[in-house]
Amino acid sequence: MTAALKVHIALFLFIAAMIAMAARLVQLEVEEKDFLQDQGDARTIRMQKINAHRGMILDRRGDPLAVSSPVVSFGQTQQSYRTMKAESVPWPLA
């Protein structure tokens, strides 16, 4: 086997691997996009109640320095922001 033939075989295998990866990428993006998006949302979007009541922090005279109080936290996804933005404007801006 000559050196030129070895180079051609290596180049062919490299190009074949790139084509296979590109085909897999297209398959994931086109055929399995909804499934993968749902799986990602299931892992990141969730609501859970966490009770984290802690005792009061008092100074030496018994006066409260820090008191636990309920706090509401919220978040927003980019998709829900786009939906909210699209619903609030009666005509498209761009």
ABEGO torsion letter per residue (X at the ends): XBAAAAAAAAAAAAAAAAAAAAAAAAAAAAAAAAAAAAAAAAAABBBBBBBBBBBBBBBAAGBBABBBBBBBBBBBBAAAAAAAAAAABABBAX
